[in-house]
Amino acid sequence: MIVQACINGSRKPDFHPLFPATTEDMVRDASAVIEAGAAELHVHPRDRDGRESLAAVDETVAAIRRACPGTLIGVSTGAWIEGDKDRTREAISRWRVLPDYASVNLSEEDAPAVIDLLGQKGIGVEAGLATVADARRFVETAGHDRVLRILVELDNERDLEAAMASCDGIMAVLRQAGVSRPILLHGYDQTVWPFVKRARTERLSTRVGLEDGKHIPDGRLARDNAEIVSAAVALFRQ
């Protein structure tokens, strides 16, 4: 069971007053969330214009690794970042400062090829499952038993009851297939904290941060990523 910090994601910089959009901001927040108790980091590198970019992975990972030595660092491979599967593959193939792992969304057409490419480079895979259909595709994908972990990420369901039902369905598919990889469970906006609590109850890992939401459990706007992580760590330690 770990708390992973997802410090920015695809949010716009105006999502929060201290949103980390530059490499310098990401380094600042990475250091702060590790100090607050996060075990790992998930970041979305951005170019000098603030756009998400797979080409920015080398610079960003190198800078965070200098500030947080020994901390596992993950990035996204979301198809929207480069907008084309060939550009996505080419950008990943050019990485020289490698993240420890990268998330791959099973809802995306090119997911199996991206998983293969990451494996060839020795990068761990976080398999992102947002629907029951994603889970079924995952268990039918070659090498699914070798991924680093599974992300059950309910960001497509904003209604809590529907999100919990989707989670139940995904977990049922994984159980029926005998999947034994570690699972990290997380919600989005209003479902963030219910899923943190569910993860704690079911002894799963979770993640929090400005990628997933900007409030702390009592509904107040969080001061920054570190305050969100501190709240999650406190819940896990109860």
C-alpha positions as CSV (number, residue, x, y, z in Angstrom):
1,M,0.0,0.0,0.0
2,I,1.4,3.3,-1.1
3,V,0.3,6.9,-1.7
4,Q,1.5,8.0,-5.1
5,A,1.5,11.8,-5.9
6,C,0.1,12.8,-9.2
7,I,1.1,16.4,-9.3
8,N,-0.3,17.9,-12.5
9,G,-1.7,15.7,-15.2
10,S,-3.6,17.3,-18.1
11,R,-5.1,20.1,-16.1
12,K,-4.8,23.7,-17.2
13,P,-2.5,25.9,-15.2
14,D,-5.5,28.0,-13.9
15,F,-6.9,24.9,-12.2
16,H,-5.0,25.9,-9.0
17,P,-2.9,28.9,-8.0
18,L,0.1,26.7,-7.4
19,F,-0.3,24.3,-10.3
20,P,3.1,22.9,-11.4
21,A,3.3,23.5,-15.2
22,T,7.1,24.2,-15.6
23,T,9.9,21.8,-14.8
24,E,11.0,24.1,-12.0
25,D,7.5,24.0,-10.5
26,M,7.4,20.2,-10.8
27,V,10.7,19.8,-9.0
28,R,9.4,22.1,-6.2
29,D,6.2,20.0,-5.8
30,A,8.0,16.7,-6.2
31,S,10.2,17.5,-3.3
32,A,7.3,18.8,-1.2
33,V,5.1,15.8,-1.7
34,I,7.9,13.3,-0.9
35,E,8.4,15.3,2.3
36,A,4.7,15.0,3.0
37,G,4.8,11.2,2.7
38,A,4.3,10.3,-0.9
39,A,6.1,7.1,-1.8
40,E,6.2,7.7,-5.6
41,L,5.6,10.4,-8.2
42,H,3.5,10.6,-11.4
43,V,4.1,13.6,-13.5
44,H,3.1,14.9,-17.0
45,P,6.2,16.7,-18.4
46,R,5.6,19.9,-20.4
47,D,7.5,21.9,-22.9
48,R,8.6,25.5,-22.5
49,D,5.2,26.7,-23.7
50,G,3.4,24.7,-21.0
51,R,2.1,22.0,-23.3
52,E,2.2,18.3,-22.4
53,S,5.1,16.7,-24.2
54,L,6.7,13.3,-24.4
55,A,9.8,15.0,-25.7
56,A,10.2,16.8,-22.4
57,V,10.5,13.6,-20.4
58,D,14.3,13.5,-20.3
59,E,14.7,17.0,-18.9
60,T,11.9,16.6,-16.4
61,V,12.8,13.2,-15.1
62,A,16.4,14.2,-14.8
63,A,15.6,17.3,-12.8
64,I,13.2,15.6,-10.4
65,R,15.6,12.7,-9.9
66,R,18.3,15.1,-8.9
67,A,16.0,16.7,-6.3
68,C,14.4,13.4,-5.1
69,P,17.1,10.7,-5.4
70,G,15.8,7.2,-5.0
71,T,12.2,8.1,-5.6
72,L,10.4,6.2,-8.3
73,I,9.1,8.5,-11.0
74,G,6.4,7.7,-13.5
75,V,5.0,9.6,-16.6
76,S,2.0,9.3,-18.8
77,T,2.0,8.0,-22.4
78,G,-1.6,9.3,-23.1
79,A,-2.4,9.3,-26.8
80,W,-3.7,12.9,-26.6
81,I,-0.2,14.2,-25.7
82,E,1.3,13.7,-29.1
83,G,-2.0,13.1,-30.9
84,D,-0.6,10.4,-33.2
85,K,0.5,6.9,-32.5
86,D,3.7,7.1,-34.6
87,R,4.8,10.3,-32.9
88,T,4.0,8.7,-29.5
89,R,6.2,5.7,-30.3
90,E,9.0,7.9,-31.8
91,A,9.1,10.1,-28.7
92,I,9.2,7.1,-26.3
93,S,12.0,5.5,-28.4
94,R,14.1,8.7,-28.0
95,W,13.9,8.8,-24.3
96,R,17.4,8.6,-22.8
97,V,16.7,9.6,-19.2
98,L,14.2,6.8,-18.5
99,P,11.3,7.1,-16.0
100,D,10.9,4.1,-13.7
101,Y,7.5,3.4,-15.1
102,A,4.9,4.8,-17.5
103,S,1.1,4.6,-17.5
104,V,-0.7,3.2,-20.5
105,N,-4.4,3.6,-21.0
106,L,-6.0,0.3,-22.2
107,S,-8.8,2.3,-23.8
108,E,-6.3,3.6,-26.4
109,E,-5.9,1.8,-29.7
110,D,-2.2,1.5,-29.6
111,A,-1.9,0.4,-26.0
112,P,-0.4,-3.1,-26.7
113,A,2.3,-1.6,-28.9
114,V,3.2,1.0,-26.3
115,I,3.4,-1.6,-23.6
116,D,5.8,-3.6,-25.8
117,L,7.9,-0.6,-26.5
118,L,8.2,0.3,-22.8
119,G,9.2,-3.3,-22.0
120,Q,11.9,-3.2,-24.6
121,K,13.3,-0.1,-23.0
122,G,13.1,-1.6,-19.5
123,I,10.5,0.8,-18.3
124,G,7.8,-0.5,-15.9
125,V,4.2,-0.4,-17.1
126,E,1.2,0.9,-15.1
127,A,-1.9,-0.5,-17.0
128,G,-4.7,2.0,-16.7
129,L,-8.2,0.5,-16.6
130,A,-11.1,2.9,-16.6
131,T,-13.9,0.5,-17.7
132,V,-14.8,-3.1,-17.6
133,A,-14.0,-3.3,-21.3
134,D,-10.5,-2.0,-20.5
135,A,-10.1,-4.8,-17.9
136,R,-11.2,-7.4,-20.4
137,R,-8.8,-6.1,-23.0
138,F,-6.0,-6.1,-20.4
139,V,-6.4,-9.7,-19.4
140,E,-6.3,-10.7,-23.1
141,T,-3.1,-8.7,-23.8
142,A,0.1,-10.6,-24.0
143,G,2.4,-10.0,-21.1
144,H,-0.3,-8.6,-18.9
145,D,1.1,-10.6,-16.0
146,R,4.4,-8.7,-16.2
147,V,3.2,-5.2,-15.7
148,L,4.4,-3.2,-12.7
149,R,0.9,-2.5,-11.4
150,I,-2.7,-1.9,-12.5
151,L,-4.3,1.5,-12.2
152,V,-8.0,1.3,-11.6
153,E,-8.8,4.9,-12.5
154,L,-12.4,6.0,-12.4
155,D,-12.0,9.4,-14.1
156,N,-14.7,8.6,-16.7
157,E,-17.3,8.3,-14.0
158,R,-18.1,11.5,-12.0
159,D,-21.1,10.0,-10.2
160,L,-19.9,8.2,-7.1
161,E,-22.4,5.3,-7.3
162,A,-21.6,4.6,-10.9
163,A,-17.9,4.9,-10.3
164,M,-18.1,2.4,-7.5
165,A,-20.0,0.0,-9.7
166,S,-17.4,0.3,-12.4
167,C,-14.7,-0.4,-9.9
168,D,-16.6,-3.5,-8.8
169,G,-16.8,-4.7,-12.4
170,I,-13.2,-4.1,-13.1
171,M,-12.1,-5.9,-10.0
172,A,-14.3,-8.8,-10.8
173,V,-12.7,-9.3,-14.2
174,L,-9.2,-9.2,-12.7
175,R,-10.2,-11.7,-10.0
176,Q,-11.8,-14.1,-12.5
177,A,-8.6,-13.9,-14.7
178,G,-6.4,-14.7,-11.7
179,V,-4.5,-11.4,-12.0
180,S,-2.2,-10.9,-9.1
181,R,-0.4,-7.7,-9.9
182,P,-0.5,-4.8,-7.4
183,I,-3.4,-2.4,-7.8
184,L,-3.6,1.3,-7.3
185,L,-7.1,2.8,-7.0
186,H,-8.0,6.4,-7.6
187,G,-10.9,8.7,-8.4
188,Y,-11.3,12.1,-9.9
189,D,-12.7,15.4,-8.5
190,Q,-15.6,14.5,-6.2
191,T,-14.7,10.7,-6.2
192,V,-11.1,11.2,-5.1
193,W,-11.6,10.8,-1.3
194,P,-14.2,8.0,-1.4
195,F,-11.7,6.0,-3.4
196,V,-8.8,6.8,-1.1
197,K,-10.9,5.4,1.7
198,R,-11.9,2.4,-0.3
199,A,-8.2,1.7,-1.2
200,R,-7.3,1.9,2.5
201,T,-10.1,-0.5,3.4
202,E,-9.2,-3.0,0.7
203,R,-5.4,-2.6,1.3
204,L,-4.7,-1.2,-2.1
205,S,-2.5,1.7,-3.1
206,T,-3.9,5.0,-4.1
207,R,-2.8,8.3,-5.6
208,V,-3.8,12.0,-5.0
209,G,-2.7,15.4,-6.3
210,L,-3.7,18.1,-8.6
211,E,-4.1,15.8,-11.5
212,D,-7.1,14.1,-9.8
213,G,-8.5,16.9,-7.6
214,K,-7.8,20.1,-5.7
215,H,-9.7,19.7,-2.4
216,I,-8.9,18.1,0.9
217,P,-11.4,15.7,2.6
218,D,-13.3,18.5,4.4
219,G,-14.1,20.1,1.0
220,R,-11.7,23.1,1.3
221,L,-9.4,24.1,-1.5
222,A,-6.0,22.5,-0.8
223,R,-3.1,24.9,-0.3
224,D,-0.9,22.8,-2.7
225,N,-0.1,19.2,-3.7
226,A,1.7,18.6,-0.4
227,E,-1.4,19.3,1.6
228,I,-3.4,16.9,-0.5
229,V,-0.8,14.2,0.0
230,S,-0.6,14.8,3.7
231,A,-4.3,14.3,4.0
232,A,-4.1,11.0,2.1
233,V,-1.2,9.8,4.2
234,A,-3.1,10.6,7.3
235,L,-6.1,8.6,6.2
236,F,-3.8,5.6,5.3
237,R,-2.2,5.7,8.8
238,Q,-5.5,5.7,10.7
